């Protein structure tokens, strides 16, 4: 008998946990924080039953360190947090980029700087995700806006992490994390699951940071290959170096891993954009309100469309650029005084009008407000 | 068909659970689109909280309710805060155990002694949220009672099934009385 997808009524955070299991995640370390805690709760129950390990750490810094350690030992690893915890993870996140350690970091965004509004949504950690940790570094960040996407984008986050050997961030928000809706859970094999490429060469030939390829193969600790892991700029064997040539090659390679794979990494959804004169750019919970706004505007005869990024980093410059030369205006909707709007303006390069509607009072933006912004 | 249903009460009364159960039954048993969301403060107990459920044949995008068809309030504070922006034809259900000041005109208003009746029948008010589901579904005819009751029973340990069934049926009876 042909197996059918099971219909489940799930919370957004539950779907991340379920997606992590689907992707083969075997390790979670974290420190609970609203509105992300349910991810830890589910995985505390589910991981041990699925051959994995769960550990609640003393804080977010150590949780990020534990996730990096588990990944070096060959296990797909996840941590989940919200803004205040993300601030703490940043140092070790940078270590993850430098040492090229695959892992997934979920930030369920809430309001405000510091502890802000724990139970209110926010979308103001966009720039933190990109530039929070210091130095030039690559960044991949995904923005789901439905419970199903919480599942599917988590699977994709693990895939991208393994494929490009780097941490991948999922930027969800309180509304998407806490809301519940039904999803049809994909069957095993239905969604692609990418496994880490491991070396098979002779032990003394292994270069964990081989600059002649974009993504060097990664040996698990305990597999027999010996190498050094450090946050310092290193040579191809992982040992610290002061060679300008090696430092330069490595830095450039880190960035190129993402830059040269834009088409593979950047995903956007175009909703009624084909004949649109007005584009709305929105992600996460704001994209849901924007979709209703598009439907309502169409009923009034206004040719509106929604450009919804599922990848916010790298920023979908090419898609925005394409619309910028066709449409009258792009309205950016975000729960931030203005983070993604600056990027949209940059990508549009003055070729169309840019409008902006935002809210930072812990409440979401309603479809009516968005319609007014587009029409106004 | 679309229902925008807002449950409101105080943290700890189980209104978010009630919302989840109703939405789950609609999504899984009735095969509808259903979205549940909530709003609450930083406190685990007390304060006014709400759970919102949207049930629709069409796709549901914006997950929050702009103007409800049905509002249920279990406390005065929750009534004052959340029985607002109602549609003209809206149904308001107040638990008059704790809600004493409410508008009687303008909408279809039902005052039902939910918490007090559950306490009297079962010795504890812990299943008041389940009785509330019985009340709402009997008044508003959202779905078959059995579908909702099945979901209620399957979401709790077996030992709770008897009391939850009693509470749910009590809700139906209470609703019948106020509709007479």
Interface residues (C-beta under 8 A of the other chain):
Chain A: X7 X8 X9 X34 X118 X119 X175 X178 X179 X180 X181 X182 X285 X288 X289 X291 X292 X295 X364 X366 X367 X368
Chain B: X20 X23 X24 X27 X28 X33 X34 X35 X36 X37 X38 X39 X40 X41 X42 X60 X61 X62 X63 X64 X66
